[in-house]
Amino acid sequence: MRSFGYTIKQAFIQFVRNFNLSIVSIFAITAMLMILSIFFIATVNINRAAETIKGDYDSIQIYLLDETTEDDAKMMIEDLKKTDGVEDAYYETREQALKKFKKRWGDNGYLLDNLQNNPLPNSIIIKIGDLEKADGIAKKAGAFGGVEDIKYYKNTVDKLLKMTRFIQTAAAVVMIFLIIVSIIVVANTIKLTVFNRADEISIMKYVGATNWFIRGPFLVEGIIIGLLSAAIALALSGGIYHKAVEVFGDQTRAMLSMDLVSEKVLVTNLAWMFMIIGISIGAIGSIISMRKFLKV
Amino acid sequence: MIEFNNVSKYYKSNVGLDNVTVHINEGDFVFLVGPSGAGKSTFIKLILKEIEPDKGTIKVRGEDITRLKKSGIPKLRRNVGIVFQDFRLLPKKTVYENVAFAMEIIHQPKRLIKKYVPQVLSMMGISESAGKYPDELSAGEQQRVAIARAIVNRPKILIADEPTGNLDPDTAWEIMQLLNTINMKGTTILMVTHAKDIVDKMEKRVIAIENGRIVRDEFGMYGYMQALQGTDVTFDTVEVQTRNLFRTRFKRGGGRR
């Protein structure tokens, strides 16, 4: 425990002694984390959009003619449920359909209150387990009498999935790249502080200090830099996201009938992510930078 | 204490050590001499396990350190003190802190630090300078601090790498007296030096290295005494013989003049 106290004390002394350098690193890492957070925010929201849209589109909607009774519909449902690839099938009245719409529009749902009469038809909604089988199911449904129209969106869903997958991969690549750059930045900062203390380190080695004992303060210094950067980046991206929700929230709701990921959830996630990345960047950076000096 | 058995160390372009076998006993005071690049540094680095030999075994205090794992190096070095030509004191620490530092980094309790550091400083004759910084001290005083730091953890072996190289003759001699005192208290001392006058004056064992090989291993007065133990010849006769030797040399020198 005595050496733990020494480590922490030394780390802070070093941090203060190299204050300018530390600040430069913090700026650099904060910048990286900010870019990272933009990618993260985009990815999270695109994922959410994809999920919402997929939720709509992994179903086939069978709009029924007005004269088709609920009993007829129930017979169709029985039949459909036996079909391969169908997960579930249920009847939805036009009133239920309208309610669903209102709910999805959220705060703007009142706009639908002014409708003179409900324009939506009764329908059967089929949840598809396997999107590949959607074609066959749609064809079968079309053969029933009393059906006005069939809506399903296999191509759209496919395209959407491809796109989200691409964005996710791209974001992951960029994030990894940024993390590597950050590690290099920290490694170089710490290397300079290590340079300043090369004599001290070699003396420590000659007197018989263990490598971890020597590394400790530099490790903690790196972690302090990482954590401070994380805190600043979190405050900034939290603030920016708050603004973004204010400005774009209504638009996404109108266009995609979806809310942006809530600030609280996002900031919590970012906090964890930044903390872990900040600590690892600092720790790995300092370990890398020390390697050469510990060879004595 | 230190045993080199058929030790070789080769570098890319030259030889560090070439099949060296030498034993240094506990309590010895040994000079290691030779021209630059002869292998003296290699010798020391091998003892500290800073480098590994290509061939042979090295034993320090009975332990084969060529088989020692990396993690065992700190423990090895805690038993080997080291003093450099350029002192290598930490400029931002006081004399006291420089010495205490050696104890702190191997986790010695504060109680012991407070006890031993003043003891060692007083032994080195620098108690009054405890609160000063290295740049306020003379070179000789700085080397005293460095020696204090090297012995404060009570190593069994003290390696001195040209400890008098930066000192004037009088100061150098004072440092030699200190090393002698430390040796008398039981610490084995291995000193690398170029100072022929010091080597001659001290009359200790001298190992000379050239091109990685031991070319001379003379025991000096101390060696004679050890070699003579248990024989009829006494220290007195040796002393007389040595004195006579000096006298003849002196006469010869005088004759030429």
Contacts between the chains, C-beta under 8 A, distances in Angstrom:
chain1	res1	chain2	res2	distance
A	2	B	107	6.6
A	3	B	107	5.8
A	6	B	104	7.1
A	199	B	88	6.1
A	199	B	90	7.0
A	200	B	90	5.6
A	202	B	88	7.4
A	203	B	88	5.8
A	203	B	90	7.0
A	203	B	101	7.8
A	204	B	105	5.4
A	205	B	77	7.4
A	206	B	48	7.2
A	206	B	77	6.2
A	206	B	82	5.1
A	207	B	77	6.7
A	207	B	78	7.4
A	207	B	101	7.9
A	207	B	102	4.7
A	207	B	105	6.0
A	207	B	106	6.8
A	207	B	149	7.5
A	207	B	153	7.1
A	208	B	73	7.9
A	208	B	74	4.4
A	208	B	75	6.8
A	208	B	76	7.5
A	208	B	77	3.8
A	208	B	78	3.7
A	208	B	105	7.7
A	208	B	106	5.6
A	208	B	153	7.6
A	209	B	74	6.3
A	209	B	105	4.1
A	209	B	106	6.6
A	210	B	71	7.9
A	210	B	74	4.7
A	211	B	74	8.0
A	213	B	105	6.3
A	296	B	50	6.2
